[in-house]
Each structure stands twice: as structure tokens, then as C-alpha cells.
């Protein structure tokens, strides 16, 4: 294992409830109606700019700016990564495993969260989402090319069913992160990831065991 590529929302931190809360505060006043969580989640795949475009296209620029403002202001809802995640990042760094981030979030919200968590410096390469649609396959391929790492020497760690499909398409073993309250563990298992862990402690043990086998 030479490289670990991480997703962000629901994998490094419990940021999905934060995203939904910020969308509601930004979009509902402009849309003139109350939105359910499902209505918002159903637009996910593109970056948050894509969500705004889907829900309030006539107020796109204001919607994006309002979302980012609320996202920043509400970030105390998720002020730190999941417990144990920073230790995983430190351990991987100590073992000379290279770290990258591929997320569907937009560039600006990604920066807000990484700075809030104080972990941006861990990642040698960062690829963010697009308003036009999912681009995780391209993102994974891009970071591997930037780092000069073969797909077989890497893993992608993500919490969503779509992460399994993207990783398989990119030729990278997928480790499903099922430790968030929002994780759909049964659905993830049905899609047959390479590994699935329900706690960060299990994930760290897997990394340690993998490195020991290589030694």
C-alpha cells in the first residue's frame, strides 16, 4: 500500500448533516418552500453548485454564495474529523504512505472544511467536484498520475455506494467507510467493496496489518 485516497463527507468527518442544514438555510428562502432532506440528497453527485443549479436555477449565484456563507457559519456542527481519523492520517504519514483527497464537494467548501479540521497539509493531491456531475473516476485517476502511483498500490476510502462504482471503474480497490451515522451499510455490502469497516479503529488495524505483511 503506497497511497490512500480519501473521500471527505461522511468519511473523514460527519459533514453531511452540516451540508443539508446549510442548503436549507440558503435555498429555502429563495425557493419559497421547505425542502426535505431527500429532495436535497437526491441532487448529490455534482458539487454543491450543481445542487443549487438543480433546485433554484434562477438564483444560482446568490444561492451558491449563501450556501458557502451558511456552510462556514454552521461548521461548528462538525468542528473536527471523526474521532481517530487524525491518528489514522498521522500513522499513514509516519509509514510513508502518500495521502490524497478526491471529493465531490466544490473547491471552496472543501477548503473551508480542511482548514476547519486543520488537515489540509496531510494531502499531497486534492481533486474536488464539478457542478456538471460526478467526476470521482477522473479525480482518482488524476491524483494517481500526479503522485506516480499505480492503481493496484492504492486504495480509495469512501462512504457512498457511488464511491464503490467509481473506484471499480478507476481500477482502485475500494474500502467502504461505514462508520458514519449516514452510512448505508447493507447497501454498501451488496455492492461488494474490497473491504468494509464500521469503525475507524478497524480501518487503522487493516492498514497496520497490510503494512506488516509487506514488511
N, C-alpha and C positions, 0 to 999 in steps of 0.2 A: 504494500500500500504506500504509494508515493504522494497521493493527493486526495484530499477530502473536499468535495464541493457541497456547500450548504445552501438550502433554501432559507428564507428568513421568517416570514409569517407562519406561526404555528410550529416552527422547527427550532429556531434559536430563541424566540420569545413568544409569549402569548399575546400577540398583537392583533389577532383577528377581531376580538371584541372592540378594541380601540378603533380599528378601521371602520367597522359598522357604525359605531357611535359618531365618528367624525363625518361619515357620509350622511347620516340622518340630519345632523346639525347643519350641514352645508346644503343639502339637496331639498329637504322638505319645505323650507321657506320659499324657495324658488319654484318648486313644483306645485306648491299649494295643496299638498296632500301628505298624509302619513304613509311611510314606506315600511313594509315588513322586512325582517332580516332576509327572508328568502328572495324578495324582489331585488335586494342589493346583491346577495351572494350569486344569484343567477347571472349577473353581469360579469362575474370574475373570470379571469383569463387574460384579457388585456390589462394594462396598468390602470390605476385609478382614473387617469384621464379618459380612458375608454369607458369606464363606468359612468362618469359624468356625461360623456357624449351620448351614451345609451339612454340615460334617464332624463336629462334636461339639455338637449342639444341647443336650444335657443339661448341658454345661459352658460355656455361652455366655459368661457374664460373666467367669469365670476365664480362659477361652480368649482373650478379647479383651485383657484386661489383661496376660496372659502374653505374648501376641504383641507388644504395644506395648513391653513391657519388653525382650524379646529384640531387637526391631527397633532400639531405641535402642542397646542394648549392642553389637550386631553392626555398627553403622553404619560402623565403621572399614573394613569390607569395601568401602565406597564412600564415601570421605571427601570427594570433590569431584565436581563435574559432569564430563561428558566434556571432554577437552582441546579447547579452542577455543570451548566453549559460552559461557563468561563473556564472551569477546571479542565474540561474536555479540550478546549481550544489551547490552553496552556500546555497540556500534556502532548497534544499533537505537535505543537511548535517545538517542544523540547526534544521530540523524537525526529525532528527534521522532516515532518510531513507537511507538505505545502497546502495552504488553505485558500479556497476561493469561494465566491458567493455568486449564485445565479438565482435571481428572484423575479417574480412577475410584477413587483412593485415598481413604480416610477422612480427615476433617479433622485428626485428631490425628497420624496418621503423616505426612501432608503437611507439617504444621508442623515435625515433627522433621527431615524431610529438607531443607526450605527453610532452616531455621535452621542445620543442619549445613553446608550448602553456602554459607550466607551470602548468599542471593539473594532473600529474601522481599520486600525493598523494591523490587525491579525491577517487580513485578506490581501493576498498579492494581486488578485484579479477580481473585479466585480462587474457583473453583467446585470442590467436591470430590464424591466419590461417595456412593452410598446403599447400605445393606445390602439394600434391596429389589430392586435390579437396576441395569442401566446407565442413566445419565442424562446422557450427554455431549451429546446433542442439546439438552436443556433447559439444560445448563450453558453451551454455546456461545451459545445464544440469550440467556441471561441476561447474560453479560458484554457482548455487543454492545449490549444495551439499556442496561446500566449506563454504558457508555462513549459511547453515542450514535453508534455506528459502523455503517455499512451492511455487510451480509454480503459484498457484492462488493468492498468495500475492505479485506477481511481475509483472512488465511489461517489454517488450523489445521495445526499440525505434530505428527504423531503416528506411532508406530511400528507400531501393530497394524492388522490387517485391519478390525477393528471401527471404528477411527478413520476409515477411508475411508467406511464406510457412514454413520456418524453425521454426518460433515462434509457429505456429499452431501445427507442429509436436512435438515440445517440450512441448506443453500444457501451454504456457505462452501467455497472452493477448498481442497483437501487436499494438503498437501505430506507425502509419506511419508518418515519418518526411518528409513533403513535402515543406520544406522551402528553400531548395537549388535550385539554378538555373537549376541543372541537374535532379531534381525530375520529375518523370513521373506520375503526379497527377491522371490523368484519369485511367491509368493502375492500380495504387495503389487502387483506389476506386473500380474498377471492382473485385479486389481480396478480398474485404470486410474485411479490418482490423477492429480491435476492435474500434479504434479511428484514425482519420487522422487530422493533423493540418498543416496549410500552413504558420503559423508564430510561432516563439518561444514564443511570448507573450501569444498566445492561449494555448500553451502547458503548460506554467507555471500556467496559470489560472486553467487549468484542474487539475494539481497537488494540487493547493491550495484548490479547491473545494472538491476534493476527501478526502483530509486530514480533512477538516472541517466536512464532512459527518461522518467520522469515529469518530470524537470527539463528 
